[in-house]
């Protein structure tokens, strides 16, 4: 199966459009992310980054257009494919606010990544096997917080919680990780560690990563390719070095200032 998947684009978006109460959020978006790429979604507030990510993981239905995952339609013209649940197991998601169950321990939050492949009975009662628990510990070790395995998520720092979320993607066996502003709530040092971890997983394991990032310095430092959105339209899709300050100003005008960190921002990289 992996050999077949590797010959296909990880994500293909075709003429994707979405409106909310008559206001366009995505306008005829077309883009392809190849297997093993690390791509940044760039844009000022309201540009459509988060909306696009929610369509890529099937959390939101489009008005028109198609999203393919490894050649199979996740959704098309507002309808989910019959195998959407199977496709979602290929996609791990990381959110700005971590999306962990605060009362559960780190390892329990990681084990949640198995639920998509378990029977309804076992998933309802969280009946995890010894092997699954060992895999969860190994995932926490991989992201550098094995010693926090039995602490409640509420007791962890923001950076640690985000690494738990990444470990959950690993235990899920995700071939694609979609990250929606994964460092927006973190201090500079934690943000750097999270981005470096994502880069390592991309390079060492070949995991395809698409991350919306608000800070263009981070995009330039960690991602080879960027897709810039404005008012729900793709305005740039290419090599990150070509998304220079001049190009940003051409696309966003005065709003480009929102994307460029000032002051302590240089500590991030």
C-alpha positions in Angstrom: 0.0 0.0 0.0 2.8 2.4 0.9 4.4 1.9 -2.5 1.2 2.7 -4.2 0.6 5.8 -2.1 4.1 7.1 -2.7 3.4 7.4 -6.4 0.4 9.7 -5.8 0.1 13.3 -4.6 -0.6 13.4 -0.9 -3.2 16.1 -1.3 -4.9 17.5 -4.4 -7.3 20.4 -4.3 -9.4 21.1 -7.3 -11.5 24.2 -7.8 -12.4 24.4 -4.1 -14.9 27.1 -3.0 -16.7 27.8 0.2 -18.9 30.7 1.4 -20.3 31.5 4.8 -23.6 33.4 4.8 -22.9 34.6 1.3 -19.4 35.7 2.0 -16.7 33.8 0.1 -14.1 32.2 2.3 -12.4 30.1 -0.4 -12.5 31.0 -4.1 -11.6 28.4 -6.7 -8.6 27.1 -4.8 -6.3 24.7 -6.8 -3.1 23.2 -5.4 -1.2 19.9 -5.1 1.0 18.8 -2.2 3.3 15.9 -3.2 4.0 13.0 -0.8 6.7 14.0 1.6 6.5 17.8 1.1 6.5 20.4 3.9 4.4 23.3 2.9 3.4 26.5 4.7 0.0 28.2 4.3 0.6 32.0 4.6 -1.8 34.8 5.0 -3.1 37.6 7.1 -6.1 37.1 9.4 -9.2 36.1 7.4 -7.2 34.9 4.4 -8.7 31.4 4.4 -5.8 29.4 5.8 -7.8 27.7 8.6 -10.8 27.2 6.3 -8.7 25.4 3.8 -7.1 23.1 6.4 -10.6 22.2 7.7 -11.6 21.1 4.2 -8.4 19.1 3.8 -9.1 17.0 6.9 -12.9 16.7 6.2 -14.0 18.8 9.1 -15.9 21.1 6.8 -17.8 20.5 3.6 -17.2 22.7 0.5 -19.8 24.3 -1.7 -18.0 23.0 -4.8 -14.7 21.4 -5.7 -12.8 18.3 -4.8 -10.2 17.3 -2.2 -8.3 14.1 -3.0 -6.1 12.3 -0.5 -3.6 9.9 -2.2 -5.9 9.8 -5.3 -9.1 9.1 -3.4 -11.8 11.8 -3.0 -12.2 12.9 0.6 -15.0 15.2 -0.5 -16.5 16.5 -3.7 -19.0 19.3 -4.3 -20.1 19.3 -0.6 -20.4 15.5 -0.2 -18.0 13.2 1.7 -16.8 10.0 0.1 -18.0 6.8 1.5 -14.5 6.0 2.7 -14.0 9.3 4.4 -13.4 7.6 7.8 -10.6 5.5 6.3 -9.0 8.5 4.7 -9.1 10.5 7.9 -6.9 7.8 9.5 -4.2 8.9 7.1 -4.4 12.6 8.4 -3.2 13.8 11.7 -4.3 17.2 13.0 -2.6 19.7 15.2 -4.4 22.8 16.5 -3.4 26.1 17.9 -5.1 25.3 21.2 -3.7 21.7 21.3 -7.1 20.0 21.4 -6.2 17.7 24.2 -8.5 16.3 27.0 -7.1 18.2 29.9 -8.2 15.7 32.6 -6.5 12.8 30.8 -2.8 12.0 31.1 -0.4 12.6 28.2 -0.3 8.9 27.3 -4.1 8.7 27.4 -4.3 11.6 25.0 -1.8 10.0 22.7 -3.7 6.7 22.7 -6.7 8.5 21.4 -4.9 8.4 18.1 -5.8 4.7 17.8 -9.5 5.2 18.0 -10.1 5.5 14.3 -8.7 1.9 13.8 -10.5 0.3 16.8 -14.0 -1.2 17.0 -16.8 0.9 18.4 -16.9 -1.1 21.6 -13.2 -0.9 22.3 -13.0 2.8 21.4 -16.0 3.6 23.6 -14.3 2.1 26.6 -10.8 3.0 25.6 -9.7 -0.6 25.8 -6.1 -0.2 24.6 -3.7 -3.2 24.4 -0.3 -3.4 26.0 1.3 -3.0 22.6 -0.6 0.2 21.9 0.5 1.6 25.3 4.1 0.7 24.5 3.7 2.4 21.1 2.3 5.5 22.8 5.3 5.6 25.2 7.6 5.3 22.2 5.8 8.2 20.5 6.2 10.4 23.6 9.8 9.5 23.7 10.2 10.5 20.1 8.8 13.9 20.8 11.0 14.3 23.8 8.6 14.2 26.7 8.5 10.6 27.9 9.0 11.7 31.5 5.6 13.5 31.3 3.7 10.4 30.2 1.5 10.1 33.3 1.0 13.8 34.0 -2.4 15.3 33.2 -2.5 17.4 30.1 -3.6 20.4 32.2 -0.2 20.2 34.1 1.9 20.4 31.0 3.3 23.6 29.4 2.0 24.8 26.0 5.0 23.4 24.2 4.6 20.0 25.9 0.9 19.9 25.1 1.7 20.5 21.5 4.2 17.7 21.4 1.6 15.4 22.9 -0.6 16.3 20.0 2.2 15.5 17.6 2.8 12.1 19.4 -0.9 11.4 18.9 -0.4 11.9 15.1 2.5 9.4 15.2 0.5 6.7 17.1 -2.3 7.3 14.6 0.1 6.3 11.8 -0.7 9.5 10.0 1.0 10.0 6.6 -0.1 13.6 6.5 0.0 16.2 9.4 -2.2 19.3 9.1 -1.1 21.9 11.6 -3.3 25.0 12.1 -1.2 27.8 13.6 0.7 25.2 15.8 3.0 27.7 17.4 0.7 30.8 17.7 0.1 30.1 21.5 3.7 29.2 22.3 6.7 31.2 23.6 9.6 31.6 21.2 11.7 28.7 22.5 8.8 26.3 22.5 7.8 27.4 19.0 11.3 26.7 17.8 11.3 23.2 19.3 7.9 22.3 17.8 8.9 23.5 14.3 12.2 21.6 14.5 10.3 18.5 15.5 7.9 18.8 12.5 10.9 19.3 10.2 12.5 16.1 11.6 9.4 14.1 11.2 9.1 15.3 7.6 12.7 14.6 6.7 13.2 11.4 8.7 9.8 9.7 8.3 8.6 11.3 5.1 5.5 12.6 6.7 3.8 15.2 4.5 3.2 18.4 6.5 0.9 21.3 5.7 1.1 24.1 8.3 -0.6 27.5 8.5 1.9 29.9 9.9 1.3 33.6 10.7 5.0 34.6 11.0 6.7 34.8 7.6 10.2 34.4 9.3 9.2 30.9 10.4 8.0 30.1 7.0 11.2 31.1 5.4 13.3 29.3 8.0 11.5 25.9 8.1 9.5 25.4 4.8 10.8 25.1 1.3 7.4 25.9 -0.3 4.7 28.4 0.6 1.2 28.9 -0.5 -0.1 32.5 0.2 -3.8 33.1 0.4 -5.7 36.4 0.4 -9.5 36.7 0.6 -9.7 32.9 0.0 -7.7 33.0 -3.2 -4.2 31.5 -3.9 -2.0 34.5 -4.7 1.4 32.7 -4.5 2.5 29.1 -4.7 6.2 28.5 -5.0 9.6 28.3 -3.4 9.7 30.2 -0.1 12.7 32.4 -1.0 10.6 33.9 -3.8 8.0 35.0 -1.2 10.2 38.0 -0.2 9.1 41.3 1.4 8.4 42.9 -2.0 6.1 40.0 -3.0 4.3 40.2 0.4 3.7 43.9 -0.1 2.4 43.2 -3.6 -0.1 40.7 -2.2 -1.1 42.2 1.1 -0.2 45.8 1.0 -0.3 47.3 4.5 -1.5 44.0 5.9 1.9 42.5 5.2 3.1 44.1 8.5 0.9 41.6 10.3 3.0 38.7 8.9 6.4 40.1 9.8 7.6 39.7 13.4 9.2 42.7 15.1 11.2 43.0 18.3 11.8 39.6 19.9 10.6 37.7 16.9 14.2 37.0 15.7 14.6 34.7 18.8 12.3 32.3 17.1 14.9 31.3 14.5 
